Amino acid sequence: MSAQKKAPEKRLRAFHGNSFDDYFDTGMRNFPLPARVFLGIAVYACMAWTQFRWRWSVEDKEKLVDDKTPRVIVMNHGSMLDPVIIIVQLWLHGIRVRTIYKSEFDKSPVVTWFFTRVGAIPVQRGTADMKSVRRAKAALDRGECVLIFPEGTRIKSDDEPVTIHEGYSLMAQLGHAPVQPVAIVGARDITKRGSHLHRFARVWLKAGDPITWDSLDAKGRKAQLAAMSKAGMDAVYALRDELREEHPGRM
């Protein structure tokens, strides 16, 4: 007996009372037309403004934008600019990405409205948020990418203690997806410590090769999760250190 085909996902209809959960659980290509138009306008506006202010560039960009494979992208986190650059770059090359954001932002309905329209998915930090994991898996199954910052918050100094949240490896494992490291430097310099005022600064990113599950020297599900959690962020920090060597003094 042949396996039953999965029913095609329904497209959300404009002005039909779609909830935030509807957006979290629906593929971005099935968002209502106004939401898709809004995202396109936001991408071009953000690209123009951020390029003018911070003249960012991506080294080895082809590794990021030429690969259409659904994957989990992990980065270090220095500012709110970080996800903007990735979303812009991927959208311009026909790749949709779901950014994982901390649910504390949902205290503002306006912020949640914006995040839903750009495809973001909330996660409750400090908990085993399986709803977020399932949503990420569903996104990968649809062919979308998932962007996550395992440091969990913006890191403004190398002296800050960092706790790596390893849920990204579970998302990748359940979605049978590779993990791609990307690093950013210069983002910390956008704002002075203790200030919210933005200033002009150069920002650089570097994309690495995706890490596949069969490349890990580990057997068994738990061992592979641990190995991927370590390999993913080790690769991010290695890329970050390369960028720091290329651009001395930039953090």
Secondary structure, DSSP 8 states (H G I E B T S, - for coil): -------------TTS---HHHHHTS-GGGS-HHHHHHHHHHHHHHHHHHHHHH--EEETHHHHHS--S--EEEE---STHHHHHHHHHHHHTT--EEEEEEGGGGGSHHHHHHHHHTT-EEE-TTS--HHHHHHHHHHHHHT-EEEE-TT-S----TTS-----THHHHHHHHTT--EEEEEEESGGGGB-TT---B-----EEEE---B-GGGSS--SHHHHHHHHHHHHHHHHHHHHHHHHHHSTT--
